[in-house]
Amino acid sequence: MQVTTTPSIEGKRITRYCGVVAGEAILGANLFKDLFAGIRDLVGGRSAAYERELERAREIALEEMQQRAQAVGANAVVGVDLDYEVLGQNNSMLMVSASGTAVVVD
């Protein structure tokens, strides 16, 4: 399935709009990751643990969005938007949402 942030796919013609589809992923960060990220923040550098969690959440949200698009008969999703949010007490959860327009292209 083709997925793009643009409103169209070059060389393809949209023949049917199937509606807006979305996928979400909410992941909790455990205490050890929080501890090591805090230490990394004190000494500088990037937090590989959080980067992996962020990538995992993004993949889950995009996959869920594609499954919903397929369920309504689409073979592509255009105009995809990714949003990131920190939730929960002490910002202990990460939410990634992906949304776009499910379409049929030929």
Secondary structure by P-SEA (a helix, b strand, c coil): cccccccccccccccccccccbbbbbbbbcaaaaaaaaaaaaaccccaaaaaaaaaaaaaaaaaaaaaaaaaccccccbbbbbbbbbcccccbbbbbbbbbbbbcc
